[in-house]
Amino acid sequence: MAQSVKNKIKVGCKAIDYEQCQHFINAFNIIGKKWNGLIISSLCDGEYMRFKDLASCVEACSDRVLVERLKELERENIIKRLVDEKTKIISYSLTKKGEELRPVFDQIHGWADKWE
């Protein structure tokens, strides 16, 4: 009896159950959400960035939405929020999990430059 392809998707050259690639979908739901990719990419370029610096990197994003995205990325343990005890200046940087995205974003930038 033929197996149903209703819940199958194609990954590479083989069809797999949708449930088996949920982790892949979850990853794209995070990094593919509007502004998240630019935020992560901006943090890949520097060690620490203040809110105003991030805001200048994603100019079309409102401050309210940027705050939401930063909180979301912090909850996902992709970025960390740092507060200087003396100056109370807040900055953001990538966590170890976020740092592991650096080569992924390098590849995406290379692909985008090639096919622009």
C-alpha positions as CSV (number, residue, x, y, z in Angstrom):
1,M,0.0,0.0,0.0
2,A,1.4,3.4,-0.9
3,Q,2.3,5.8,1.9
4,S,0.4,9.0,2.1
5,V,2.4,12.2,1.1
6,K,-0.1,14.5,2.9
7,N,2.2,15.2,5.8
8,K,5.4,14.9,3.8
9,I,7.7,17.6,2.7
10,K,10.8,17.5,0.6
11,V,14.1,18.0,2.3
12,G,17.2,17.6,0.1
13,C,16.2,14.7,-2.2
14,K,14.0,12.8,0.2
15,A,10.5,13.4,1.6
16,I,10.3,13.3,5.4
17,D,7.5,13.7,7.9
18,Y,6.7,17.3,8.7
19,E,7.1,16.6,12.4
20,Q,10.7,15.4,11.9
21,C,11.9,18.8,10.7
22,Q,10.0,20.9,13.3
23,H,13.4,22.1,14.7
24,F,14.3,23.5,11.3
25,I,11.0,25.3,11.0
26,N,11.3,26.6,14.6
27,A,14.8,28.0,13.7
28,F,13.4,29.8,10.6
29,N,10.5,31.1,12.6
30,I,13.0,32.9,14.8
31,I,15.7,34.1,12.4
32,G,13.3,34.6,9.6
33,K,11.0,36.9,11.5
34,K,11.1,40.4,10.2
35,W,14.1,42.4,11.6
36,N,15.5,39.4,13.5
37,G,18.0,38.5,10.8
38,L,19.2,42.1,10.5
39,I,19.6,42.4,14.3
40,I,21.6,39.2,14.5
41,S,23.6,40.1,11.4
42,S,24.4,43.5,13.0
43,L,25.6,41.9,16.2
44,C,27.8,39.5,14.2
45,D,29.7,42.6,13.0
46,G,30.6,43.9,16.5
47,E,31.2,42.5,20.0
48,Y,28.7,44.8,21.8
49,M,26.1,47.2,20.5
50,R,23.9,49.7,22.2
51,F,20.2,50.1,21.4
52,K,20.8,53.3,19.4
53,D,23.5,51.5,17.3
54,L,21.2,48.6,16.6
55,A,18.4,51.1,15.8
56,S,20.6,52.8,13.2
57,C,21.3,49.4,11.6
58,V,17.6,48.6,11.2
59,E,16.3,52.1,10.5
60,A,12.9,51.1,9.1
61,C,12.1,49.2,12.3
62,S,10.3,51.3,15.0
63,D,11.8,51.4,18.5
64,R,8.8,49.6,19.9
65,V,9.2,46.7,17.5
66,L,13.0,46.6,18.0
67,V,12.5,46.3,21.7
68,E,10.1,43.4,21.1
69,R,12.5,41.6,18.8
70,L,15.4,42.1,21.2
71,K,13.4,40.6,24.1
72,E,12.4,37.7,21.8
73,L,15.9,37.0,20.8
74,E,17.0,37.2,24.4
75,R,14.3,34.7,25.4
76,E,15.6,32.4,22.7
77,N,19.1,32.8,24.2
78,I,20.5,34.1,20.9
79,I,21.4,37.5,22.3
80,K,22.2,38.8,25.8
81,R,21.4,42.1,27.4
82,L,24.3,43.6,29.4
83,V,24.0,46.5,31.9
84,D,27.1,48.3,32.9
85,E,26.9,48.6,36.7
86,K,28.6,52.0,36.9
87,T,27.1,53.8,33.9
88,K,23.8,51.8,33.6
89,I,24.5,51.7,29.9
90,I,22.7,48.8,28.2
91,S,24.3,46.9,25.4
92,Y,23.6,43.7,23.5
93,S,25.8,40.9,22.2
94,L,25.5,37.4,20.9
95,T,25.4,34.4,23.2
96,K,27.2,31.2,22.4
97,K,24.1,30.1,20.6
98,G,24.0,33.3,18.7
99,E,27.7,33.1,17.9
100,E,27.1,29.8,16.2
101,L,24.9,31.6,13.7
102,R,27.8,33.7,12.5
103,P,29.0,31.2,9.8
104,V,25.3,30.8,8.7
105,F,24.9,34.5,8.2
106,D,28.3,34.7,6.5
107,Q,27.0,32.1,4.0
108,I,23.7,34.0,3.6
109,H,25.5,37.2,2.9
110,G,27.7,35.5,0.3
111,W,24.7,33.9,-1.4
112,A,22.9,37.2,-1.4
113,D,25.9,39.1,-2.9
114,K,26.3,36.4,-5.5
115,W,22.7,36.5,-6.7
116,E,21.9,40.2,-6.2
